[in-house]
């Protein structure tokens, strides 16, 4: 049980905390939706920002959440953090929703502070393979890898056999970097269900299809 409010990228977001690239910033009106690349929900338009507690320093990045409110439902992807430090609404259980997503629960634009919203984690309706790219701000010896379009959020990643770590909220909760490692990468990733992915990623800032999806071990 939780709550939801609407947020738009036009309010100041240039790079969501999970480092998903913004493909369109709407003008702050219905029909002109914000979108991000690499997610399977709502053609890139159904997404949300998880409150700081449940965001868990990026552990929620890439997770899909099914929200229910007064008989309506929507499935979104977590791409951002709703920071309690600057937004007092971002207590445990709260999710900020994209404009396109919140309209699926409440079509009235005058009612965008919803309480009694039930939500749960679900499998993402991912189509096709996992994709990878480098963090938009990658440079020199800092080359974090971002994996997108998975069914479940990630639990661990190694790059060329070295343990990778989340780079942190300030630079991307879904960006994985290993000390001293640069592309090309032999990527081994495990999601929260224990399914694994082994692939080679040559690097680059554009999404690259890795040719496979996570598989049960």
N, C-alpha and C positions, 0 to 999 in steps of 0.2 A: 504494500500500500504506500502510495507516495503522492507527489504533486508534479505539475508541469506548467511551464510558461513558454512563451515564444521568444526566440532570438533570431536576429538577422545579421549576416556578415557586415552589412552596411553600418552596423553600430560600432565597427572598429576592428573586426577580426580579419587579419591578412593571412595567417597560417594557423589552422586549428591545432590544438595541443597534441593530437595524434599524428600530425604532419601530413594529413590528406590534402592534396593540392585542390584549391578552389577553382572550379571550372567556370562558374558564373556567380557574380554577386548581383542579386536582384536590387530593384529600386525601392524595396520596402513596401510592396503592394502585392495583393493576391494576383496570381497568374504569372508574376515575374519572380520565379523561385530561385533561391540559392541552390547551387549544386556543387558536389565534389566528385573527384574521379575515384575509381577503384572500389566502389561499393555496389551492392546488388539490390538495394532497396529503393524503390521509387525512382528509378532511372537517375540515381545520384541525388535525389531530392528529399528522401526520407532519412533524416539523420538527427543526432542529438548530442548534447553536451552533458556528461554525467557529473553529478555533484562530487566534490572533492573526496569525501570518504569512500564512496563506491567506485570512484575513478581509480583509486589505489595506485597512484603514481604511474598510471598508464596501463595497468592490468586489464582495464575494461575496453581499451582501444580495439576496435574491430569487432566487438561483440554485437550481436543483434538482440534487440529487446522488443518484446511484444507488449504494447500498452493497451489497456482497456478502460473505457470511460463511457458510462451511461449507454451501454449496448454497442458502442463503436470500438473498432480496433485498428491499430496500425503497427507495422513492424519497421523499426528503424535500425540504423547502424550507429554505434558510438564513435564519433570522430573528434571529440573535443572534451575539455573539462569545463564544468561550471564552477568557478573558483569561489569558495566560501570567503576568501579574504577580501574580495571586492563586490560580492553579491550575497547579501544575507539570506536570500531565498535558497541558496545552494546547500541546504542541510541534507543529511542522509535521507535517501529515498526520492530526492528531487531530480528531475531531468529537464533541461532546456530543450525545446523542440524546434526544428526548422519550421518555417511558415507553412510549407507544403504539408509537413507531417501533422502539425497541430490542427490543421483544417480537417483532417480525417477524423479527429475526435470531437472537435467543436467548430462548426462552420461559421459561427457568429464571431466576427472579428473583434467585437466589443467584449468578448469573454475569453481572455487568454491567460487567466491565472486559475488553473484548474486544481482542485483538491479532490481526494478520493479516487485518484488514478491508480489502478492496479497494474503492475508490470512484472515481467519475468524474462529471464534470459532464454533465448531459443536459438536453434540452428539458423545460420544465415542462408537465404535462398541463392547461394552462389552458383552462377552459371560459368562453365569453363574452368580455366586453370588459375592457379595463384600467379600473381604478377609482382614484379619487384622493381624498385628504383632506388637511387640514392636520395638522401635527404636534400631538399632544395638548397641548403646552405653548406653542403659538403665542401671541404677544401683541405688541401695538404694531407696531413696524417689523420684527419677526422673524416671518415667515410662511412657513416651509418647507413645500413640497409633497411628499407621499409618494405614489408610484405603485405600485399593487399589481396582482397577477394578470396579470403579463406572462409571456411564454414564456421569455425570457432576462433576465439581470440588465442593469441600465442602464449605459451608458457615459458619456452626457452629457445635460444638460438645459438649455434656456433658458426663461426666464419673461419674457414681454412683450419678447422679443428680447435680454434681458440674460443673460449667462452665469451659470448657477447653480452652486453648489459644494456638495459634501457637507458637512453641518453638523458632522461629526466624531463620534467614538465616544461622547462623553459625552451628546450630544443626539440621536443617530440617524444611523447610517451610510447610511440610505436616505432621508434628509430633504434636500431640495434647496432652497436659499435663494439669492436674488439680491439684492444690495444695492439698497435703495430701491424694491423691487417688492412690491406688495400686491395681493390679489385685487380684481377678477377677473383671471385669468391666461390669456394665450395660451401654451400649453405646447407646446414642441417637444422631444421626447425621442428619443434614439438608443440602441439596445441594443448589446450586444457583438458581434452579427452584422452590424451596420450597418443593420438595419431601423429604421424611424422611425415616430413617432406625432405627429400634430398635432391638438390638441384645445383646447377652451376649458373652464376650470375656474373656477367662480364662488366657490369657497372653502367653508369649513365643516368641522366636525370629524367628520362622518359620511361614510362611503364613498359617493362619487358615481360612478355608471356614466358613463364618458366616451363610450360609444356606438361605440367602435372598438377594434381590437387593432392591434399593430404590423404594418406592412406592408413588404415588401422594396422597396428603392429601386433 
